[in-house]
Amino acid sequence: MRSFLRTVSVAALLGTLLCAGEAGAQPGWVDPPSKAAKPAPEAAAPKPAASKPAAPQAASPESEPAPRRRAERRRSARTERAERRRAQAHHAPIRHAPSRRLAETPAPPPAMAAPAADARFGEWAETAQRLADDYVDSVSGTGAGLATTAPRFYAEQVRFHGRVMSLPALVAEKRRFARRWPDRRYELQPGTMRTACNGAAATCVVRAVFSFQARNPATGALSQGVSDLTLEVSFAGGRPVIVSESSRVLRRGAAYSAAPSAAGRA
């Protein structure tokens, strides 16, 4: 019995506590609205923004047709080859082709008159050769004739076989030679004379080859052979004169071929 009462009391207490909780949760007084409340206007829904057409996207290489991709690759290869050719041409040596336009062809220089000295070369050469021929003839003969004729051919100062000598000293040298070889025969070999003239120095150089034979009847000495002769003739003064003389024996022996009458020429 007691347990039953305890159970009833507990149930009643729980019911009282539940009712008190609900009463505390509600407000004490709620005034009814004077008028029926108008429903609040619904907020205008924002208008959807006009959608802009999407920009067309470039087609990806995967979406391009295969022929188009092949054409692009061929164009790219051609461009690369052209670039390589241009680079090679840039580094290659430049060759300028001769212009064919008449306007750019240089005009030939006007013909210039030969210097006045050149016009005298022919006369000088002829005179120098004649002087050389006369000089060789003067050496041929007997006695001291070549010494007495020396002033006719030589200048006041002469380079004789490398030595610079005055005319009197040269005459003395010729006289000693004549005493050593009193019988002499000299003759130029035909076709061996050569001449070169210098207008600035007013000189001509004559080169020739001559045969020689020299005897000394008193001693029985004999010298014969072939020599070359070089004479420098100056035209700077009033008459042509020898300013330099040199000779060199080419060979010795019986090479003289002059006619017998040549021995008596002065």
Backbone bond lengths (Angstrom), bond angles and torsions (degrees), N, CA, C in turn:
res aa  C-N    CA-C-N  psi(-1)  N-CA   C-N-CA  omega(-1)  CA-C   N-CA-C  phi
1 M - - - 1.459 - - 1.503 108.86 -
2 R 1.279 114.14 -42.52 1.468 118.45 -179.60 1.511 109.11 -66.94
3 S 1.231 117.11 -39.35 1.464 117.07 179.02 1.487 111.71 -65.60
4 F 1.297 118.40 -34.56 1.454 121.77 177.85 1.486 110.02 -65.29
5 L 1.344 117.52 -41.20 1.460 120.88 -178.99 1.523 109.33 -67.03
6 R 1.313 116.08 -38.73 1.464 117.56 179.74 1.505 109.92 -64.95
7 T 1.275 116.45 -36.60 1.476 119.14 179.81 1.492 110.52 -66.96
8 V 1.368 117.41 -42.51 1.473 120.97 -179.75 1.496 109.14 -65.35
9 S 1.291 119.12 -41.49 1.480 122.29 -178.47 1.510 109.99 -63.85
10 V 1.268 115.64 -43.08 1.497 118.33 179.71 1.492 110.64 -63.88
11 A 1.348 117.81 -40.02 1.468 120.64 -179.76 1.493 109.88 -66.07
12 A 1.350 117.39 -40.90 1.465 119.72 179.61 1.494 110.34 -64.96
13 L 1.305 117.66 -40.68 1.460 120.86 -179.69 1.518 110.39 -63.71
14 L 1.268 117.35 -40.69 1.493 120.12 179.46 1.506 110.66 -65.03
15 G 1.359 116.87 -38.95 1.470 119.22 179.24 1.489 110.69 -66.20
16 T 1.347 118.70 -39.85 1.468 120.99 179.24 1.507 110.36 -63.07
17 L 1.300 117.35 -44.14 1.462 121.03 -179.62 1.516 111.64 -62.73
18 L 1.308 119.14 -38.12 1.476 121.44 178.89 1.502 110.91 -66.46
19 C 1.317 118.13 -41.30 1.474 120.45 -179.56 1.497 110.21 -66.63
20 A 1.308 118.71 -40.32 1.462 121.13 179.76 1.501 110.30 -64.55
21 G 1.289 118.87 -34.91 1.495 120.18 179.01 1.480 111.14 -67.46
22 E 1.309 120.38 -40.16 1.461 121.48 179.76 1.502 110.62 -68.12
23 A 1.369 117.87 -37.63 1.462 118.97 179.91 1.490 110.17 -67.30
24 G 1.303 121.25 -35.55 1.469 122.75 178.63 1.487 112.18 -70.03
25 A 1.276 118.04 -25.25 1.468 119.66 -177.25 1.480 111.46 -78.06
26 Q 1.326 123.24 -25.98 1.458 125.28 -179.18 1.515 109.16 -88.25
27 P 1.412 119.23 148.57 1.477 121.84 176.56 1.520 109.94 -64.95
28 G 1.279 109.47 160.76 1.464 113.25 -178.51 1.514 113.01 -69.97
29 W 1.520 115.86 -37.60 1.464 118.80 -179.54 1.505 108.15 -150.61
30 V 1.297 114.41 138.92 1.477 120.47 178.21 1.492 107.59 -126.23
31 D 1.422 119.89 115.42 1.459 123.05 177.23 1.510 109.13 -75.75
32 P 1.272 117.09 135.25 1.491 118.49 175.83 1.521 109.86 -72.23
33 P 1.304 121.55 148.46 1.497 123.63 177.94 1.502 110.48 -64.63
34 S 1.396 114.39 143.81 1.456 118.14 -178.19 1.501 111.12 -66.96
35 K 1.295 118.23 -42.01 1.463 122.02 178.24 1.516 108.22 -127.24
36 A 1.253 108.28 160.87 1.469 112.33 178.01 1.515 109.21 -64.12
37 A 1.253 118.37 121.87 1.487 122.44 -178.29 1.507 110.68 -67.56
38 K 1.384 110.81 129.23 1.476 115.65 178.37 1.523 109.03 -72.11
39 P 1.230 111.00 140.15 1.487 112.77 178.25 1.514 110.82 -65.12
40 A 1.311 116.55 135.34 1.486 121.73 179.85 1.516 109.79 -63.59
41 P 1.341 111.94 133.20 1.496 114.29 -179.09 1.516 109.81 -62.09
42 E 1.276 112.46 140.69 1.469 117.95 179.53 1.526 110.18 -72.20
43 A 1.277 114.50 136.43 1.483 118.80 177.97 1.513 110.07 -60.92
44 A 1.361 110.87 133.36 1.476 115.50 -178.28 1.517 109.08 -61.99
45 A 1.245 111.46 130.71 1.477 116.69 179.74 1.513 109.91 -68.90
46 P 1.263 117.36 131.09 1.489 118.51 179.80 1.513 110.86 -59.90
47 K 1.395 111.08 137.09 1.467 116.38 179.74 1.517 109.05 -69.99
48 P 1.237 112.83 137.03 1.489 114.48 178.08 1.512 110.55 -64.83
49 A 1.332 117.25 132.52 1.475 121.63 179.39 1.509 109.95 -64.03
50 A 1.339 110.81 139.34 1.472 115.92 -179.31 1.519 108.66 -62.89
51 S 1.237 113.39 123.40 1.475 118.02 -178.28 1.516 110.23 -75.81
52 K 1.378 115.41 127.53 1.469 120.83 178.52 1.514 109.14 -80.47
53 P 1.281 112.51 142.26 1.481 114.66 179.30 1.521 109.76 -63.35
54 A 1.252 114.51 132.27 1.472 119.59 -178.96 1.513 110.41 -66.02
55 A 1.366 114.53 137.70 1.478 119.12 179.44 1.509 108.94 -64.98
56 P 1.294 113.97 139.28 1.477 116.20 -179.46 1.512 109.59 -65.31
57 Q 1.259 117.09 133.50 1.449 122.63 179.95 1.517 109.35 -90.46
58 A 1.370 110.97 142.10 1.462 115.64 178.59 1.507 109.28 -64.55
59 A 1.236 111.57 137.48 1.454 116.40 -178.99 1.510 109.57 -66.63
60 S 1.254 116.52 133.61 1.460 121.01 179.35 1.517 109.35 -71.44
61 P 1.344 114.43 154.43 1.458 116.72 179.60 1.514 113.14 -54.25
62 E 1.370 116.25 -30.65 1.455 117.53 -179.05 1.514 111.72 -69.40
63 S 1.440 114.82 -28.25 1.462 117.08 -176.76 1.513 112.46 -86.09
64 E 1.421 117.89 -13.37 1.452 119.31 -179.12 1.518 109.13 -73.78
65 P 1.295 114.15 149.31 1.467 117.04 178.25 1.520 109.66 -64.72
66 A 1.289 116.91 152.60 1.474 122.20 -179.69 1.514 112.36 -60.52
67 P 1.347 122.01 -42.80 1.485 120.04 178.66 1.512 112.22 -59.63
68 R 1.314 117.80 -38.69 1.462 120.14 -179.52 1.513 110.74 -65.71
69 R 1.353 117.51 -40.18 1.458 119.86 178.23 1.521 111.13 -63.85
70 R 1.315 116.50 -39.42 1.467 118.99 179.10 1.521 110.59 -65.11
71 A 1.351 117.37 -40.03 1.470 120.25 178.83 1.524 110.77 -63.52
72 E 1.340 116.85 -40.07 1.460 119.95 178.24 1.526 110.83 -62.93
73 R 1.341 117.00 -42.32 1.457 119.73 179.39 1.518 111.51 -64.10
74 R 1.344 116.91 -38.93 1.467 119.06 178.50 1.522 110.62 -64.48
75 R 1.357 117.62 -43.23 1.466 119.96 178.52 1.527 110.87 -62.10
76 S 1.338 116.52 -40.79 1.463 119.24 179.27 1.527 111.14 -64.01
77 A 1.333 116.82 -40.21 1.473 119.62 178.85 1.515 111.10 -65.30
78 R 1.365 116.67 -40.51 1.464 118.97 178.45 1.525 110.69 -63.64
79 T 1.330 116.28 -40.28 1.470 119.54 179.18 1.525 111.25 -62.48
80 E 1.339 116.81 -42.65 1.466 119.44 178.86 1.520 111.51 -63.41
81 R 1.344 116.88 -41.08 1.470 118.90 178.84 1.519 110.93 -63.76
82 A 1.335 116.73 -41.09 1.467 119.72 179.09 1.524 111.13 -63.37
83 E 1.348 116.49 -39.16 1.466 119.37 178.15 1.526 111.15 -63.63
84 R 1.349 116.53 -41.38 1.470 119.06 178.62 1.517 111.77 -63.98
85 R 1.351 116.58 -40.49 1.467 119.03 178.70 1.511 110.87 -63.81
86 R 1.355 117.32 -40.86 1.463 119.56 178.97 1.527 111.12 -64.30
87 A 1.342 116.30 -39.63 1.469 118.87 178.62 1.522 111.44 -64.89
88 Q 1.347 117.16 -41.03 1.469 119.88 177.85 1.512 111.19 -65.24
89 A 1.334 116.37 -40.65 1.466 118.88 179.25 1.518 111.27 -65.64
90 H 1.339 116.69 -31.46 1.469 119.34 179.62 1.520 111.36 -67.57
91 H 1.349 116.86 -37.70 1.464 120.04 -178.29 1.518 112.88 -88.29
92 A 1.312 118.66 -13.90 1.468 120.14 179.96 1.516 109.97 -72.11
93 P 1.367 117.67 150.24 1.479 119.75 177.56 1.511 111.82 -62.96
94 I 1.298 114.72 139.01 1.459 120.56 -177.30 1.514 108.97 -81.69
95 R 1.300 116.51 127.82 1.455 121.99 177.02 1.514 108.44 -113.42
96 H 1.283 114.19 118.38 1.445 119.40 -179.36 1.514 109.41 -91.33
97 A 1.272 115.45 118.36 1.458 119.23 177.20 1.517 109.38 -73.09
98 P 1.312 115.99 140.84 1.471 117.53 178.98 1.513 111.64 -62.27
99 S 1.293 113.90 135.54 1.459 119.16 -179.09 1.513 110.13 -71.68
100 R 1.310 115.53 140.13 1.449 120.93 179.52 1.516 112.17 -104.14
101 R 1.333 115.65 0.84 1.454 117.29 -179.31 1.516 110.03 -76.93
102 L 1.293 115.47 134.30 1.457 119.94 -176.94 1.518 111.56 -64.37
103 A 1.333 116.05 -30.41 1.462 118.72 -176.39 1.523 111.40 -66.16
104 E 1.358 117.28 -27.90 1.448 120.08 -177.96 1.522 112.40 -95.37
105 T 1.312 119.00 -3.36 1.457 121.46 178.83 1.514 109.00 -76.06
106 P 1.341 117.54 120.63 1.471 117.90 -178.08 1.513 111.00 -63.77
107 A 1.293 114.03 138.06 1.460 119.33 179.47 1.515 109.55 -73.75
108 P 1.315 117.94 141.45 1.472 119.41 178.85 1.512 110.61 -62.55
109 P 1.331 116.92 144.48 1.467 119.01 -179.79 1.518 110.20 -63.28
110 P 1.308 115.92 145.67 1.466 118.16 -179.95 1.515 110.75 -63.62
111 A 1.295 114.55 144.33 1.464 119.75 179.74 1.525 109.52 -62.42
112 M 1.319 115.06 127.72 1.458 120.30 -177.97 1.523 109.25 -101.56
113 A 1.270 113.57 141.41 1.464 118.63 178.79 1.521 109.70 -68.84
114 A 1.304 116.93 139.87 1.461 121.46 179.15 1.517 109.67 -62.63
115 P 1.332 117.41 142.69 1.467 119.21 177.95 1.515 111.03 -56.10
116 A 1.326 113.42 153.69 1.462 118.05 -177.80 1.519 111.09 -61.43
117 A 1.366 116.87 -33.02 1.464 119.35 -178.43 1.521 111.16 -64.19
118 D 1.355 117.44 -35.17 1.456 119.99 -178.71 1.522 111.42 -62.15
119 A 1.304 117.03 -33.91 1.461 119.98 -179.68 1.522 111.34 -65.54
120 R 1.330 117.45 -21.97 1.467 120.61 -179.13 1.519 112.86 -91.29
121 F 1.332 117.18 -9.01 1.457 118.79 -175.55 1.524 111.84 -60.96
122 G 1.312 116.14 -42.22 1.464 118.71 -179.51 1.517 111.86 -60.61
123 E 1.320 116.22 -44.47 1.467 120.09 178.84 1.521 110.87 -67.03
124 W 1.339 116.46 -41.92 1.462 119.44 179.03 1.531 111.08 -61.94
125 A 1.325 116.66 -45.98 1.463 120.00 -178.12 1.525 110.98 -60.84
126 E 1.304 116.50 -43.77 1.469 119.67 179.57 1.525 110.99 -63.43
127 T 1.324 116.51 -42.53 1.469 120.19 179.55 1.518 111.25 -65.57
128 A 1.346 117.18 -41.50 1.466 120.76 -179.45 1.524 111.15 -65.28
129 Q 1.314 117.47 -39.24 1.466 120.01 178.80 1.531 111.09 -67.06
130 R 1.305 116.55 -39.70 1.464 119.85 178.37 1.530 110.79 -64.82
131 L 1.342 116.10 -39.16 1.462 119.83 177.96 1.526 110.93 -64.24
132 A 1.346 117.04 -41.78 1.464 120.52 179.17 1.522 111.28 -63.98
133 D 1.328 116.31 -40.68 1.466 120.13 179.00 1.528 110.97 -63.59
134 D 1.328 116.39 -43.88 1.472 119.96 178.98 1.527 111.36 -65.30
135 Y 1.331 116.36 -36.49 1.467 119.22 -179.44 1.525 110.99 -65.13
136 V 1.344 117.72 -45.26 1.467 120.15 179.51 1.527 110.03 -62.60
137 D 1.321 116.44 -38.57 1.468 118.94 177.10 1.528 111.50 -62.84
138 S 1.343 116.57 -34.80 1.472 119.16 -178.34 1.519 112.59 -68.98
139 V 1.334 116.48 -24.74 1.463 119.66 178.94 1.531 109.85 -72.90
140 S 1.339 115.60 -35.30 1.463 118.90 178.56 1.530 109.48 -68.47
141 G 1.315 116.23 143.51 1.464 120.74 179.41 1.509 111.01 138.08
142 T 1.312 114.80 -163.51 1.463 120.99 -179.94 1.518 109.60 -127.39
143 G 1.318 115.02 156.54 1.449 119.81 176.38 1.518 112.12 75.58
144 A 1.335 114.73 -155.36 1.467 122.76 -173.75 1.516 111.81 -98.51
145 G 1.322 117.49 26.89 1.458 119.46 -178.02 1.522 113.39 -61.84
146 L 1.326 118.36 -37.39 1.477 119.72 -178.53 1.521 111.64 -64.84
147 A 1.330 118.52 -28.00 1.467 121.20 179.04 1.517 110.94 -72.98
148 T 1.299 117.06 -38.46 1.465 120.09 -178.20 1.520 112.10 -73.50
149 T 1.338 118.01 -26.09 1.469 120.31 -179.94 1.533 112.88 -91.59
150 A 1.332 119.28 -4.20 1.469 121.83 -176.39 1.522 113.10 -57.19
151 P 1.358 120.39 -43.25 1.470 119.06 -179.43 1.527 113.46 -60.68
152 R 1.294 116.94 -20.77 1.470 119.72 178.47 1.526 111.81 -69.56
153 F 1.333 117.66 -29.95 1.473 121.18 -173.08 1.534 113.79 -104.26
154 Y 1.314 118.90 -26.31 1.469 120.97 -169.31 1.530 112.37 -104.91
155 A 1.345 114.17 155.86 1.465 121.09 174.00 1.525 109.63 -80.31
156 E 1.334 116.67 176.12 1.459 120.66 -178.98 1.526 112.10 -66.78
157 Q 1.335 116.87 -24.40 1.469 121.06 176.70 1.522 107.86 -135.11
158 V 1.324 116.89 132.39 1.464 121.97 -171.87 1.529 109.55 -134.41
159 R 1.335 115.27 142.94 1.469 120.36 169.09 1.528 106.24 -94.33
160 F 1.316 116.56 104.93 1.460 122.50 -173.85 1.526 108.92 -108.66
161 H 1.355 115.34 107.46 1.472 122.00 -178.52 1.532 111.00 52.47
162 G 1.330 115.80 43.95 1.457 121.54 175.64 1.509 114.91 91.73
163 R 1.323 118.48 -12.26 1.472 120.81 -179.53 1.525 109.75 -105.57
164 V 1.325 116.50 133.69 1.462 121.00 176.33 1.527 107.63 -83.27
165 M 1.332 114.75 123.23 1.470 119.96 -174.87 1.522 109.30 -133.25
166 S 1.316 114.59 150.31 1.467 119.80 172.08 1.523 108.96 -78.53
167 L 1.311 116.17 163.94 1.460 119.37 -179.19 1.535 111.66 -61.80
168 P 1.340 121.29 -44.34 1.478 120.08 177.18 1.525 112.62 -59.30
169 A 1.347 116.92 -38.87 1.467 119.31 178.85 1.520 110.52 -66.53
170 L 1.316 116.55 -36.79 1.464 120.03 178.83 1.532 110.70 -67.59
171 V 1.321 117.46 -39.69 1.469 120.69 178.17 1.528 110.30 -61.70
172 A 1.320 117.23 -40.31 1.466 120.69 177.64 1.527 110.99 -64.21
173 E 1.339 117.20 -38.57 1.467 121.01 177.14 1.520 110.76 -63.30
174 K 1.324 117.69 -41.93 1.461 121.44 179.17 1.539 110.69 -65.56
175 R 1.300 117.45 -36.23 1.465 120.93 -179.26 1.534 110.41 -66.82
176 R 1.287 118.12 -41.33 1.468 121.01 177.16 1.527 110.62 -63.19
177 F 1.338 116.64 -39.41 1.465 120.43 178.73 1.527 110.34 -64.03
178 A 1.325 117.40 -40.72 1.471 121.09 -179.76 1.527 111.34 -65.30
179 R 1.333 118.81 -36.20 1.452 121.01 178.42 1.534 111.20 -69.04
180 R 1.319 115.92 -34.64 1.471 119.15 -179.76 1.516 110.67 -73.08
181 W 1.352 116.34 -39.01 1.465 121.42 -179.13 1.535 108.19 -125.46
182 P 1.292 116.41 84.34 1.470 118.34 -176.94 1.523 113.93 -73.08
183 D 1.324 118.29 -19.90 1.470 121.08 179.61 1.541 107.93 -116.85
184 R 1.344 115.20 114.83 1.480 119.25 -172.76 1.533 109.41 -134.07
185 R 1.335 114.00 142.38 1.467 119.62 173.59 1.545 107.82 -137.45
186 Y 1.318 116.11 118.52 1.473 123.41 -178.76 1.533 108.14 -126.74
187 E 1.326 115.26 140.66 1.464 118.34 177.75 1.529 109.92 -153.03
188 L 1.345 115.86 133.99 1.468 121.32 177.15 1.524 109.85 -70.34
189 Q 1.327 116.77 139.63 1.459 120.95 175.99 1.526 109.06 -80.70
190 P 1.333 117.71 131.89 1.461 121.09 -176.24 1.535 111.64 -59.54
191 G 1.321 115.64 141.21 1.466 122.04 175.11 1.503 115.57 77.39
192 T 1.322 119.05 9.07 1.470 120.56 -178.28 1.522 113.49 -103.26
193 M 1.311 118.21 -5.22 1.465 119.92 -175.14 1.527 110.64 -82.53
194 R 1.342 116.05 131.61 1.464 123.47 177.42 1.526 108.30 -131.90
195 T 1.338 116.07 144.53 1.464 120.79 -176.32 1.519 109.86 -135.03
196 A 1.339 116.92 138.39 1.472 123.84 174.43 1.515 107.84 -134.44
197 C 1.344 116.26 128.88 1.465 121.34 -175.98 1.518 110.78 -111.84
198 N 1.324 115.97 150.38 1.461 124.40 179.24 1.518 107.88 -122.99
199 G 1.340 115.77 111.56 1.456 119.53 -177.24 1.511 112.97 -66.88
200 A 1.349 117.67 -39.12 1.461 120.36 -178.27 1.524 111.55 -65.43
201 A 1.337 116.75 -39.81 1.466 120.15 179.96 1.516 112.49 -89.46
202 A 1.324 117.07 -9.68 1.474 122.31 -178.03 1.523 110.39 56.24
203 T 1.342 115.54 48.46 1.462 120.65 179.77 1.522 109.84 -135.04
204 C 1.315 116.27 158.87 1.456 123.86 171.63 1.521 108.15 -132.08
205 V 1.322 115.91 137.42 1.460 121.78 177.49 1.521 107.78 -105.59
206 V 1.319 116.31 124.51 1.463 122.91 -179.57 1.520 108.24 -109.94
207 R 1.333 115.95 128.50 1.462 121.53 175.78 1.523 108.51 -121.48
208 A 1.339 115.60 138.62 1.463 120.54 -178.38 1.523 109.30 -155.59
209 V 1.326 115.49 168.67 1.463 122.74 176.83 1.526 107.36 -119.99
210 F 1.315 116.47 136.09 1.468 119.76 -178.96 1.529 110.47 -135.65
211 S 1.317 114.66 152.65 1.467 122.39 173.46 1.520 108.59 -95.93
212 F 1.302 116.90 145.50 1.467 119.58 -178.73 1.534 109.96 -138.66
213 Q 1.334 114.01 152.53 1.465 122.78 172.14 1.519 107.63 -148.63
214 A 1.311 116.97 122.28 1.473 122.40 -178.79 1.525 108.66 -127.27
215 R 1.374 114.22 133.76 1.466 119.91 -178.37 1.527 110.43 -127.18
216 N 1.308 113.12 155.57 1.468 120.92 169.64 1.534 106.69 -129.21
217 P 1.348 117.14 98.14 1.468 119.05 -176.79 1.521 113.05 -59.46
218 A 1.311 117.54 -30.30 1.468 119.86 -177.54 1.518 111.52 -69.09
219 T 1.302 118.40 -37.96 1.472 122.04 -177.50 1.527 112.39 -102.65
220 G 1.326 116.52 -15.25 1.462 119.84 -176.92 1.523 113.33 78.98
221 A 1.340 118.51 10.58 1.470 121.36 -179.75 1.522 109.83 -72.99
222 L 1.324 114.86 147.24 1.465 121.25 179.79 1.528 108.80 -142.67
223 S 1.318 116.36 133.02 1.471 122.65 174.96 1.519 107.62 -133.21
224 Q 1.316 116.29 128.54 1.461 119.68 179.56 1.528 109.12 -152.68
225 G 1.328 114.42 157.30 1.455 120.13 -179.50 1.518 111.36 160.46
226 V 1.329 115.05 -154.08 1.471 122.67 -178.04 1.521 108.07 -129.94
227 S 1.313 116.50 134.60 1.472 122.45 178.95 1.521 110.03 -133.06
228 D 1.341 114.66 159.61 1.466 118.85 169.41 1.526 108.36 -101.88
229 L 1.295 115.83 156.99 1.470 122.29 -176.15 1.518 108.88 -134.05
230 T 1.340 116.60 135.33 1.463 122.12 176.07 1.516 108.52 -127.80
231 L 1.322 115.21 121.99 1.468 122.04 178.70 1.522 108.65 -123.50
232 E 1.337 116.13 134.97 1.470 121.51 172.56 1.524 107.66 -107.68
233 V 1.325 114.90 119.50 1.465 121.59 -175.76 1.520 108.48 -107.80
234 S 1.325 116.38 128.56 1.466 121.90 -179.80 1.526 110.15 -101.66
235 F 1.374 113.64 137.90 1.467 121.19 176.35 1.525 110.80 -112.17
236 A 1.327 117.17 15.09 1.461 120.25 -176.59 1.520 112.41 -70.90
237 G 1.324 118.20 -28.11 1.463 120.80 -179.42 1.527 111.68 -93.06
238 G 1.291 114.28 -160.24 1.461 118.06 -178.71 1.507 113.98 -76.07
239 R 1.346 118.53 -19.79 1.457 121.55 -179.67 1.524 109.18 -141.91
240 P 1.338 118.88 156.50 1.470 120.97 179.04 1.525 110.59 -72.86
241 V 1.338 116.58 132.32 1.463 122.03 -179.77 1.527 109.16 -138.33
242 I 1.332 115.52 154.13 1.461 121.35 177.52 1.531 108.45 -81.85
243 V 1.324 115.85 125.00 1.472 120.67 178.22 1.525 111.51 -109.60
244 S 1.336 118.20 -10.88 1.466 121.04 178.81 1.527 108.66 -153.51
245 E 1.348 115.95 139.68 1.471 121.34 178.50 1.517 109.26 -142.79
246 S 1.336 115.16 137.64 1.466 121.07 173.58 1.522 108.02 -152.47
247 S 1.333 115.76 153.83 1.465 121.00 178.09 1.521 108.66 -148.68
248 R 1.326 114.69 162.03 1.470 120.26 -178.00 1.525 108.05 -148.74
249 V 1.326 116.34 130.85 1.463 121.45 179.88 1.526 108.90 -73.59
250 L 1.321 116.69 123.35 1.461 121.73 178.43 1.523 111.39 -86.48
251 R 1.305 115.92 -41.57 1.470 119.41 176.10 1.526 108.67 -159.31
252 R 1.309 115.32 153.54 1.458 121.53 179.39 1.531 108.94 -113.87
253 G 1.329 114.20 151.66 1.453 119.46 179.24 1.512 110.26 138.20
254 A 1.339 115.26 -171.68 1.464 121.19 -177.95 1.521 108.75 -78.53
255 A 1.336 116.11 79.60 1.458 120.38 -179.04 1.507 112.15 -117.13
256 Y 1.312 118.07 2.94 1.459 119.94 -177.98 1.515 109.39 -75.72
257 S 1.341 116.98 132.39 1.457 121.37 -175.71 1.506 112.13 -131.52
258 A 1.315 117.20 20.25 1.452 119.67 -177.48 1.522 110.10 -74.92
259 A 1.328 114.30 153.10 1.460 118.97 177.28 1.518 109.47 -71.12
260 P 1.327 118.75 151.35 1.468 120.35 -178.04 1.514 113.02 -57.92
261 S 1.337 118.43 -31.45 1.463 120.00 -177.75 1.511 112.71 -68.13
262 A 1.349 118.81 -17.33 1.462 121.42 -178.22 1.509 111.68 -67.41
263 A 1.314 118.35 -21.70 1.462 119.77 -176.66 1.510 111.75 -67.62
264 G 1.333 118.00 -25.06 1.449 118.98 -176.98 1.498 114.79 -94.35
265 R 1.359 119.44 3.24 1.473 120.36 -178.19 1.514 110.43 -76.36
266 A 1.314 116.04 137.11 1.453 121.39 -179.64 1.509 109.83 -81.56
